[in-house]
Amino acid sequence: MVIKLNSIHRVAFVALTATVFGLALTACSDDSSSGTSAGESDTKPLAECSAPAFLKKGDKVALLSPSYSTPDSNIQNTAAALKEWGFEPVIGKNVGKLDAGKYAGTAQERADDFIAALKDTSIKAILCNRGGYGTIQLVDLIDQKLVSDNPKWLIGFSDITTLHAMETKAGVMSIHGTMSSFIGKTRGTDDNSTLLQDLLKGTVPTYKVPKHKYNQTGKAEGILVGGNMATFVPLVGASDIDVFQNDGIILFMEEVGESLHNIDRMFNALELHGVMENVKGVVLGEFVDSGTDLNYETTEEMLSKYLKKYDIPVMCGFPAGHDDVNVPIVMGAKVKMDVKDDGATLSFDMDGEKKTVDTGKLTNEPVLSKALRKMLAGKIFAIEE
């Protein structure tokens, strides 16, 4: 049967169709909360984070293992170092447990230790014992409001990158820095540990970094995010703790034991997610034991091929990551970077006594082999302490 519409009916039908279609478009978009048009991404600036209180003599520091387990000797040596720094170590209840042959307890047990440390008002900082893998399992087990309401310094790197993103999203600064696996080897006497101790007590570093052939000159400021690439790239676009798709960020990246094509893949994933459109500057940390599967002299040479098309400063060779020198940096802080032909500086816009650190003069003695570093990072499993 064919229905014939007169002119009045046709006008009414068109109006009704437009209304229904418009309602359908509205229902399928998520513009009401962000104020953006359909098809546009939310690129509002990442909010500045607040700094937890600096530590004073007698303050408690929790020693937790949110990823893989680590030998008790390392934890005890680190506890002794914390006492020498004037702090009181508190070892997490579940730290000594083992799950699936690698994890320091189940995901819930590891999360429970973290939650307990947040709720304990006498604990002023959380020092992670090691990375490896497993913090991504904790994201849905820890309430961000609990993090926001209980600001305290979180310290760690490698797999702890996930928790740094969580802290930044909750509006709390954290410290990308050395952990018990390394502090325990030197009893806290190496430069990495000394700089961490100073920062916890309120001395904020401004880093001078030697020139690098793949630097891109310029100035920039923004909120520092990032860390270990294999850890933070999976967070982009698929997590409540995605801090990479807001505007105004300075992106820090480091890696250990990855092939060049894997690093290439991860960087391209960032581009496909639109992350690089929000980046005001890039800090390339240490890329330890990267593969030789592609014909590049260094990882920096490969990444510079992509970074050249962005009109942003790039600082290469920053000593943070899985190498012998791993200086503490404050994630979630507003940083200023200035890259010149003769070198670069990275400073933190936060309260505290300021101290200039020439990273070219930091020469820690190796305490771990490259193979052991890769094992601690969860990249190989053939070596056990």
C-alpha positions in Angstrom: 0.0 0.0 0.0 1.3 3.5 -0.9 0.5 6.4 1.4 0.2 9.7 -0.3 0.9 12.8 1.7 -0.5 16.3 0.9 1.6 19.3 1.4 0.6 19.9 5.1 1.3 16.2 5.9 4.7 16.4 4.2 5.7 19.5 6.2 4.7 17.8 9.5 6.5 14.6 8.5 9.7 16.4 7.7 9.6 18.3 11.0 8.9 15.1 13.0 11.7 13.3 11.2 14.2 16.1 11.9 13.2 16.2 15.6 13.5 12.4 16.1 16.8 12.3 14.2 18.1 15.2 16.2 17.2 13.4 19.4 19.0 10.3 18.2 22.1 12.3 17.5 21.9 13.9 21.0 21.5 10.5 22.6 24.5 9.0 20.8 26.9 11.9 21.7 28.5 12.7 25.0 28.5 16.5 24.6 26.4 17.5 27.5 29.1 17.2 30.1 32.1 18.4 28.0 30.5 21.1 26.0 32.2 19.9 22.8 30.5 19.2 19.5 30.1 15.7 18.2 33.3 14.4 16.7 35.5 16.7 18.7 37.7 15.5 21.5 37.9 17.0 25.0 41.3 18.8 25.1 40.8 20.8 28.3 44.1 21.4 30.1 45.2 18.9 32.7 44.6 20.3 36.1 47.6 21.2 38.3 48.2 18.8 41.2 48.8 19.7 44.8 52.0 18.6 46.6 51.8 16.4 49.6 53.5 17.7 52.7 57.3 17.3 52.8 58.6 14.8 55.4 60.1 15.7 58.7 62.1 13.6 61.2 60.2 10.7 62.6 57.6 10.6 59.8 56.5 7.1 58.8 57.1 5.7 55.3 55.2 2.7 54.1 57.2 0.0 52.1 54.8 -1.7 49.7 55.0 -4.1 46.8 52.2 -3.3 44.4 53.7 -5.3 41.5 56.1 -8.2 41.7 57.7 -9.6 44.9 61.2 -8.7 45.9 63.6 -10.4 48.3 63.1 -9.5 52.0 66.8 -8.6 52.3 66.2 -5.6 49.9 63.3 -4.4 52.0 65.1 -4.7 55.3 68.1 -2.9 53.9 65.9 -0.1 52.6 64.1 0.1 56.0 67.5 0.5 57.6 68.3 3.3 55.1 65.0 5.1 55.9 65.9 5.0 59.6 69.2 6.6 58.8 67.3 9.3 56.9 65.3 10.0 60.0 62.1 8.3 59.0 60.2 5.3 60.5 59.6 2.5 58.0 56.3 0.6 58.0 56.3 -2.6 56.0 53.0 -3.5 54.3 51.0 -6.4 55.8 51.0 -8.4 52.5 54.5 -7.6 51.2 55.9 -11.1 51.9 53.2 -13.0 50.1 53.5 -14.6 46.7 50.9 -15.2 44.0 51.3 -16.9 40.6 55.0 -17.2 41.3 55.7 -13.5 40.7 53.1 -11.1 42.3 53.6 -9.9 45.8 50.2 -11.3 46.7 46.9 -11.2 44.9 45.7 -8.0 43.3 43.3 -7.4 46.2 46.0 -8.0 48.8 48.3 -5.5 47.0 45.5 -3.0 46.8 44.6 -3.5 50.4 48.2 -2.6 51.5 48.0 0.6 49.4 44.5 1.5 50.7 45.7 0.9 54.3 48.7 3.2 53.8 46.4 5.9 52.4 44.0 5.7 55.3 46.8 5.7 58.0 47.2 9.4 58.8 50.6 8.7 60.4 52.1 7.5 57.1 53.4 10.4 55.1 54.9 8.6 52.0 54.6 5.3 50.2 57.9 3.8 48.8 57.4 1.0 46.4 59.8 -2.0 46.6 59.9 -2.8 42.9 58.1 -2.8 39.6 57.8 -5.7 37.3 54.1 -6.0 36.4 50.7 -5.9 38.2 49.7 -2.3 39.0 47.2 -2.2 36.2 45.3 -4.8 38.1 44.8 -2.3 41.0 43.2 0.6 39.1 39.6 -0.6 39.7 40.3 -1.6 43.3 41.5 1.8 44.6 39.0 4.7 44.9 40.5 7.9 43.4 38.7 10.0 46.0 40.7 8.1 48.7 43.8 9.2 46.9 42.6 12.8 46.6 41.6 13.0 50.3 44.8 11.5 51.6 47.7 13.2 49.7 51.1 11.6 50.5 54.2 11.1 48.4 54.2 7.9 46.2 57.7 6.9 45.1 58.6 4.4 42.4 59.2 3.9 38.7 58.8 1.3 35.9 55.5 -0.5 36.5 54.6 2.1 39.2 53.9 4.4 36.2 50.3 3.3 36.4 50.0 4.5 40.0 51.6 7.8 39.1 48.9 8.3 36.5 46.3 7.5 39.1 47.8 10.0 41.5 47.9 12.7 38.8 44.3 12.1 37.8 43.4 12.4 41.5 45.2 15.8 41.7 48.2 14.6 43.8 51.9 15.0 42.8 54.1 11.9 43.1 57.8 11.0 42.7 59.1 9.0 39.8 62.3 7.7 41.5 64.4 4.8 42.8 62.9 1.9 44.8 63.9 -0.7 47.4 65.4 -3.0 44.7 68.0 -0.3 44.2 68.1 1.5 47.6 68.7 -1.8 49.3 71.9 -2.5 47.3 73.6 0.7 48.4 71.9 1.3 51.8 70.6 4.6 50.4 74.0 6.1 49.8 74.0 6.5 46.0 73.1 9.8 44.3 69.6 8.6 43.3 68.8 7.9 46.9 70.4 11.1 48.2 68.4 13.2 45.7 65.2 11.4 46.7 65.9 12.0 50.4 66.5 15.7 49.7 63.3 16.0 47.7 61.2 14.2 50.4 62.6 16.7 52.9 61.8 19.7 50.8 64.7 20.4 48.5 63.4 20.6 45.0 65.9 20.1 42.1 66.4 22.0 38.9 68.2 19.7 36.5 70.9 20.8 34.1 71.2 18.3 31.3 74.1 18.1 28.8 73.4 18.8 25.1 72.3 15.9 22.9 72.5 15.6 19.2 68.8 14.8 18.8 67.5 17.6 21.1 65.0 20.0 19.6 65.5 23.5 21.0 62.7 25.6 22.6 60.9 26.4 25.8 57.7 24.9 27.1 55.7 24.4 30.3 53.0 22.0 31.3 52.1 19.2 33.7 54.6 16.3 33.7 53.1 12.9 32.9 54.4 9.6 31.6 57.0 7.2 32.6 57.6 3.7 31.3 56.1 3.4 27.8 55.0 -0.2 28.0 53.1 0.7 31.2 51.4 3.9 30.3 50.5 3.4 26.6 47.8 0.8 27.5 46.2 3.5 29.7 45.6 5.9 26.9 41.9 6.1 25.9 40.8 3.1 27.8 41.1 4.0 31.5 39.7 6.3 34.2 43.3 7.3 34.8 44.1 8.5 31.3 46.1 11.7 31.9 47.4 11.8 28.3 44.4 13.2 26.4 44.2 16.5 28.1 46.0 19.5 26.8 49.1 21.2 28.3 51.2 18.1 29.1 55.0 17.5 29.1 55.5 13.9 28.2 58.3 11.9 29.8 59.2 8.5 28.3 61.7 5.7 29.2 62.1 2.0 28.5 64.2 -1.0 29.2 64.7 -4.2 27.2 62.3 -3.4 24.4 63.0 -3.9 20.7 63.0 -0.8 18.6 60.0 -1.9 16.7 58.0 -2.2 19.9 59.0 1.3 20.9 58.1 2.5 17.4 54.7 0.7 17.8 54.0 2.3 21.2 54.9 5.8 19.9 52.6 5.4 16.9 49.8 4.3 19.2 50.2 7.6 21.0 49.9 9.4 17.7 46.9 7.4 16.7 45.2 8.3 20.0 45.9 12.0 19.4 48.1 12.3 22.4 50.8 14.2 20.6 48.4 17.0 19.8 48.3 17.8 23.5 52.0 17.6 24.2 53.9 20.9 24.7 57.3 19.3 25.2 59.0 15.8 25.4 61.5 14.5 27.8 63.2 11.4 26.7 64.7 9.5 29.6 66.9 6.4 29.5 66.3 3.7 26.9 68.3 0.8 28.4 69.3 -2.2 26.3 67.0 -1.3 23.4 67.1 -3.8 20.5 69.1 -3.5 17.3 66.3 -4.8 15.1 66.0 -1.6 13.1 68.8 0.3 11.5 69.0 3.2 13.9 72.0 4.3 15.9 69.9 4.9 19.0 66.3 5.0 20.2 66.5 8.8 20.2 67.4 8.8 16.5 64.3 6.8 15.7 61.9 8.9 17.8 63.4 12.1 16.5 62.2 11.1 13.1 58.6 11.4 14.4 59.2 14.3 16.8 60.6 16.6 14.1 57.2 17.3 12.7 56.0 18.8 16.0 56.9 22.4 16.9 57.9 21.5 20.5 61.1 21.2 22.4 62.6 17.8 22.9 65.1 17.0 25.7 67.1 13.8 25.1 69.3 11.9 27.5 67.5 12.8 30.7 68.9 10.5 33.4 65.7 8.9 34.7 64.6 5.3 34.1 66.3 2.0 34.4 69.9 3.1 34.2 72.5 3.6 37.0 71.5 7.3 37.3 67.8 7.6 37.9 67.1 11.0 39.4 63.7 11.7 41.1 61.2 13.8 39.1 57.8 15.0 40.3 54.9 13.7 38.2 51.8 15.9 38.1 53.9 19.0 38.8 54.0 22.0 36.5 57.4 21.9 34.9 59.4 24.3 32.7 61.8 23.0 30.1 64.3 25.0 28.3 66.3 23.3 25.5 69.2 25.2 24.0 72.0 24.3 21.7 74.5 23.9 24.6 72.2 21.9 27.0 68.8 21.9 28.7 67.1 22.5 32.0 64.1 21.0 33.7 62.6 22.8 36.7 59.5 22.2 38.9 57.1 25.0 39.7 56.4 24.0 43.3 57.2 25.2 46.8 60.4 24.1 48.5 64.1 25.0 48.7 65.6 25.0 45.2 68.8 23.3 44.3 70.5 23.1 40.9 71.7 19.6 40.0 74.2 19.1 37.1 73.2 15.7 35.8 76.4 15.5 33.7 78.3 15.1 37.0 76.2 12.2 38.4 78.1 9.0 38.0 76.6 6.2 40.1 78.5 2.9 40.2 76.5 0.1 38.6 74.7 -2.0 41.3 72.7 -4.2 39.0 73.5 -5.9 35.7 71.4 -5.1 32.6 69.9 -8.6 32.7 68.9 -8.1 36.3 67.4 -4.7 35.5 65.3 -6.3 32.7 64.2 -9.0 35.2 63.1 -6.5 37.8 61.2 -4.7 35.0 59.4 -7.9 34.2 60.9 -8.1 30.7 62.8 -11.4 31.2 62.4 -14.2 33.7 65.5 -16.4 33.4 67.4 -14.6 36.2 66.4 -14.8 39.8 68.1 -13.2 42.9 
